[in-house]
């Protein structure tokens, strides 16, 4: 495992909720990342408790996260070490109530 993959692995495993995104929770740099933050807020996630990783600040992470998850797009959400998906999957899961369930132990 490369250094970048190890850094990503540590971030995913050491934080209950991690969002790899473009920008930050307070200043998303693309529409999909902004939508991901809005979905998490709608689920009751405190954005201060959320670990976000700005992939625009580190090209290694930006490419490495796609390899780590075998998922081609950003943002990417992880909950308790498990890859959830990007903003489209987050929206589908939010609408069905699955995302709230996945996050429920964190939001309470």
GUBA-5898 format. One record per residue (C-alpha): x, y, z; residue in one letter; residue number from 1. Coordinates in steps of 0.2 Angstrom, whole numbers. Layout:
<rotors>
<rotor><east>X</east><north>Y</north><up>Z</up><vofi>A</vofi><nuvex>NUM</nuvex></rotor>
...
</rotors>
This chain:
<rotors>
<rotor><east>0</east><north>0</north><up>0</up><vofi>X</vofi><nuvex>1</nuvex></rotor>
<rotor><east>7</east><north>17</north><up>-5</up><vofi>X</vofi><nuvex>2</nuvex></rotor>
<rotor><east>9</east><north>31</north><up>7</up><vofi>X</vofi><nuvex>3</nuvex></rotor>
<rotor><east>-6</east><north>40</north><up>0</up><vofi>X</vofi><nuvex>4</nuvex></rotor>
<rotor><east>-16</east><north>25</north><up>1</up><vofi>X</vofi><nuvex>5</nuvex></rotor>
<rotor><east>-11</east><north>23</north><up>20</up><vofi>X</vofi><nuvex>6</nuvex></rotor>
<rotor><east>-15</east><north>41</north><up>23</up><vofi>X</vofi><nuvex>7</nuvex></rotor>
<rotor><east>-33</east><north>38</north><up>15</up><vofi>X</vofi><nuvex>8</nuvex></rotor>
<rotor><east>-35</east><north>22</north><up>25</up><vofi>X</vofi><nuvex>9</nuvex></rotor>
<rotor><east>-31</east><north>31</north><up>41</up><vofi>X</vofi><nuvex>10</nuvex></rotor>
<rotor><east>-43</east><north>45</north><up>38</up><vofi>X</vofi><nuvex>11</nuvex></rotor>
<rotor><east>-57</east><north>33</north><up>34</up><vofi>X</vofi><nuvex>12</nuvex></rotor>
<rotor><east>-54</east><north>22</north><up>49</up><vofi>X</vofi><nuvex>13</nuvex></rotor>
<rotor><east>-50</east><north>35</north><up>62</up><vofi>X</vofi><nuvex>14</nuvex></rotor>
<rotor><east>-65</east><north>46</north><up>59</up><vofi>X</vofi><nuvex>15</nuvex></rotor>
<rotor><east>-84</east><north>40</north><up>60</up><vofi>X</vofi><nuvex>16</nuvex></rotor>
<rotor><east>-89</east><north>51</north><up>45</up><vofi>X</vofi><nuvex>17</nuvex></rotor>
<rotor><east>-77</east><north>57</north><up>32</up><vofi>X</vofi><nuvex>18</nuvex></rotor>
<rotor><east>-82</east><north>66</north><up>16</up><vofi>X</vofi><nuvex>19</nuvex></rotor>
<rotor><east>-68</east><north>68</north><up>2</up><vofi>X</vofi><nuvex>20</nuvex></rotor>
<rotor><east>-74</east><north>83</north><up>-7</up><vofi>X</vofi><nuvex>21</nuvex></rotor>
<rotor><east>-69</east><north>98</north><up>-17</up><vofi>X</vofi><nuvex>22</nuvex></rotor>
<rotor><east>-68</east><north>113</north><up>-5</up><vofi>X</vofi><nuvex>23</nuvex></rotor>
<rotor><east>-74</east><north>112</north><up>13</up><vofi>X</vofi><nuvex>24</nuvex></rotor>
<rotor><east>-90</east><north>110</north><up>22</up><vofi>X</vofi><nuvex>25</nuvex></rotor>
<rotor><east>-91</east><north>129</north><up>24</up><vofi>X</vofi><nuvex>26</nuvex></rotor>
<rotor><east>-85</east><north>133</north><up>6</up><vofi>X</vofi><nuvex>27</nuvex></rotor>
<rotor><east>-89</east><north>119</north><up>-6</up><vofi>X</vofi><nuvex>28</nuvex></rotor>
<rotor><east>-80</east><north>121</north><up>-23</up><vofi>X</vofi><nuvex>29</nuvex></rotor>
<rotor><east>-92</east><north>111</north><up>-34</up><vofi>X</vofi><nuvex>30</nuvex></rotor>
<rotor><east>-111</east><north>108</north><up>-34</up><vofi>X</vofi><nuvex>31</nuvex></rotor>
<rotor><east>-109</east><north>89</north><up>-30</up><vofi>X</vofi><nuvex>32</nuvex></rotor>
<rotor><east>-99</east><north>93</north><up>-15</up><vofi>X</vofi><nuvex>33</nuvex></rotor>
<rotor><east>-111</east><north>106</north><up>-10</up><vofi>X</vofi><nuvex>34</nuvex></rotor>
<rotor><east>-126</east><north>94</north><up>-12</up><vofi>X</vofi><nuvex>35</nuvex></rotor>
<rotor><east>-117</east><north>81</north><up>-1</up><vofi>X</vofi><nuvex>36</nuvex></rotor>
<rotor><east>-115</east><north>94</north><up>13</up><vofi>X</vofi><nuvex>37</nuvex></rotor>
<rotor><east>-133</east><north>99</north><up>12</up><vofi>X</vofi><nuvex>38</nuvex></rotor>
<rotor><east>-138</east><north>81</north><up>13</up><vofi>X</vofi><nuvex>39</nuvex></rotor>
<rotor><east>-128</east><north>77</north><up>28</up><vofi>X</vofi><nuvex>40</nuvex></rotor>
<rotor><east>-135</east><north>93</north><up>36</up><vofi>X</vofi><nuvex>41</nuvex></rotor>
<rotor><east>-152</east><north>87</north><up>32</up><vofi>X</vofi><nuvex>42</nuvex></rotor>
<rotor><east>-148</east><north>71</north><up>41</up><vofi>X</vofi><nuvex>43</nuvex></rotor>
<rotor><east>-143</east><north>81</north><up>57</up><vofi>X</vofi><nuvex>44</nuvex></rotor>
<rotor><east>-124</east><north>79</north><up>55</up><vofi>X</vofi><nuvex>45</nuvex></rotor>
<rotor><east>-115</east><north>93</north><up>63</up><vofi>X</vofi><nuvex>46</nuvex></rotor>
<rotor><east>-103</east><north>99</north><up>50</up><vofi>X</vofi><nuvex>47</nuvex></rotor>
<rotor><east>-90</east><north>103</north><up>64</up><vofi>X</vofi><nuvex>48</nuvex></rotor>
<rotor><east>-90</east><north>85</north><up>69</up><vofi>X</vofi><nuvex>49</nuvex></rotor>
<rotor><east>-88</east><north>80</north><up>51</up><vofi>X</vofi><nuvex>50</nuvex></rotor>
<rotor><east>-71</east><north>76</north><up>44</up><vofi>X</vofi><nuvex>51</nuvex></rotor>
<rotor><east>-69</east><north>84</north><up>27</up><vofi>X</vofi><nuvex>52</nuvex></rotor>
<rotor><east>-54</east><north>81</north><up>15</up><vofi>X</vofi><nuvex>53</nuvex></rotor>
<rotor><east>-52</east><north>94</north><up>2</up><vofi>X</vofi><nuvex>54</nuvex></rotor>
<rotor><east>-45</east><north>84</north><up>-13</up><vofi>X</vofi><nuvex>55</nuvex></rotor>
<rotor><east>-40</east><north>100</north><up>-22</up><vofi>X</vofi><nuvex>56</nuvex></rotor>
<rotor><east>-26</east><north>103</north><up>-9</up><vofi>X</vofi><nuvex>57</nuvex></rotor>
<rotor><east>-18</east><north>87</north><up>-13</up><vofi>X</vofi><nuvex>58</nuvex></rotor>
<rotor><east>-17</east><north>79</north><up>-30</up><vofi>X</vofi><nuvex>59</nuvex></rotor>
<rotor><east>-11</east><north>62</north><up>-22</up><vofi>X</vofi><nuvex>60</nuvex></rotor>
<rotor><east>-27</east><north>61</north><up>-12</up><vofi>X</vofi><nuvex>61</nuvex></rotor>
<rotor><east>-37</east><north>67</north><up>-27</up><vofi>X</vofi><nuvex>62</nuvex></rotor>
<rotor><east>-32</east><north>52</north><up>-37</up><vofi>X</vofi><nuvex>63</nuvex></rotor>
<rotor><east>-28</east><north>40</north><up>-23</up><vofi>X</vofi><nuvex>64</nuvex></rotor>
<rotor><east>-46</east><north>41</north><up>-16</up><vofi>X</vofi><nuvex>65</nuvex></rotor>
<rotor><east>-53</east><north>35</north><up>-33</up><vofi>X</vofi><nuvex>66</nuvex></rotor>
<rotor><east>-41</east><north>20</north><up>-32</up><vofi>X</vofi><nuvex>67</nuvex></rotor>
<rotor><east>-45</east><north>17</north><up>-14</up><vofi>X</vofi><nuvex>68</nuvex></rotor>
<rotor><east>-64</east><north>16</north><up>-17</up><vofi>X</vofi><nuvex>69</nuvex></rotor>
<rotor><east>-63</east><north>10</north><up>-35</up><vofi>X</vofi><nuvex>70</nuvex></rotor>
<rotor><east>-75</east><north>24</north><up>-38</up><vofi>X</vofi><nuvex>71</nuvex></rotor>
<rotor><east>-72</east><north>37</north><up>-51</up><vofi>X</vofi><nuvex>72</nuvex></rotor>
<rotor><east>-80</east><north>53</north><up>-44</up><vofi>X</vofi><nuvex>73</nuvex></rotor>
<rotor><east>-79</east><north>65</north><up>-30</up><vofi>X</vofi><nuvex>74</nuvex></rotor>
<rotor><east>-87</east><north>68</north><up>-17</up><vofi>X</vofi><nuvex>75</nuvex></rotor>
<rotor><east>-85</east><north>51</north><up>-8</up><vofi>X</vofi><nuvex>76</nuvex></rotor>
<rotor><east>-93</east><north>48</north><up>9</up><vofi>X</vofi><nuvex>77</nuvex></rotor>
<rotor><east>-87</east><north>35</north><up>21</up><vofi>X</vofi><nuvex>78</nuvex></rotor>
<rotor><east>-97</east><north>31</north><up>37</up><vofi>X</vofi><nuvex>79</nuvex></rotor>
<rotor><east>-87</east><north>20</north><up>50</up><vofi>X</vofi><nuvex>80</nuvex></rotor>
<rotor><east>-75</east><north>15</north><up>38</up><vofi>X</vofi><nuvex>81</nuvex></rotor>
<rotor><east>-88</east><north>9</north><up>25</up><vofi>X</vofi><nuvex>82</nuvex></rotor>
<rotor><east>-89</east><north>18</north><up>8</up><vofi>X</vofi><nuvex>83</nuvex></rotor>
<rotor><east>-106</east><north>24</north><up>5</up><vofi>X</vofi><nuvex>84</nuvex></rotor>
<rotor><east>-105</east><north>33</north><up>-12</up><vofi>X</vofi><nuvex>85</nuvex></rotor>
<rotor><east>-106</east><north>50</north><up>-20</up><vofi>X</vofi><nuvex>86</nuvex></rotor>
<rotor><east>-119</east><north>63</north><up>-20</up><vofi>X</vofi><nuvex>87</nuvex></rotor>
<rotor><east>-131</east><north>54</north><up>-31</up><vofi>X</vofi><nuvex>88</nuvex></rotor>
<rotor><east>-131</east><north>38</north><up>-20</up><vofi>X</vofi><nuvex>89</nuvex></rotor>
<rotor><east>-132</east><north>49</north><up>-5</up><vofi>X</vofi><nuvex>90</nuvex></rotor>
<rotor><east>-147</east><north>58</north><up>-11</up><vofi>X</vofi><nuvex>91</nuvex></rotor>
<rotor><east>-155</east><north>41</north><up>-16</up><vofi>X</vofi><nuvex>92</nuvex></rotor>
<rotor><east>-151</east><north>34</north><up>2</up><vofi>X</vofi><nuvex>93</nuvex></rotor>
<rotor><east>-157</east><north>50</north><up>10</up><vofi>X</vofi><nuvex>94</nuvex></rotor>
<rotor><east>-174</east><north>49</north><up>1</up><vofi>X</vofi><nuvex>95</nuvex></rotor>
<rotor><east>-176</east><north>31</north><up>6</up><vofi>X</vofi><nuvex>96</nuvex></rotor>
<rotor><east>-171</east><north>34</north><up>24</up><vofi>X</vofi><nuvex>97</nuvex></rotor>
<rotor><east>-156</east><north>23</north><up>22</up><vofi>X</vofi><nuvex>98</nuvex></rotor>
<rotor><east>-143</east><north>37</north><up>25</up><vofi>X</vofi><nuvex>99</nuvex></rotor>
<rotor><east>-151</east><north>43</north><up>41</up><vofi>X</vofi><nuvex>100</nuvex></rotor>
<rotor><east>-150</east><north>25</north><up>47</up><vofi>X</vofi><nuvex>101</nuvex></rotor>
<rotor><east>-132</east><north>23</north><up>42</up><vofi>X</vofi><nuvex>102</nuvex></rotor>
<rotor><east>-128</east><north>40</north><up>51</up><vofi>X</vofi><nuvex>103</nuvex></rotor>
<rotor><east>-140</east><north>38</north><up>66</up><vofi>X</vofi><nuvex>104</nuvex></rotor>
<rotor><east>-128</east><north>33</north><up>79</up><vofi>X</vofi><nuvex>105</nuvex></rotor>
<rotor><east>-118</east><north>49</north><up>74</up><vofi>X</vofi><nuvex>106</nuvex></rotor>
<rotor><east>-133</east><north>61</north><up>73</up><vofi>X</vofi><nuvex>107</nuvex></rotor>
<rotor><east>-140</east><north>57</north><up>90</up><vofi>X</vofi><nuvex>108</nuvex></rotor>
</rotors>
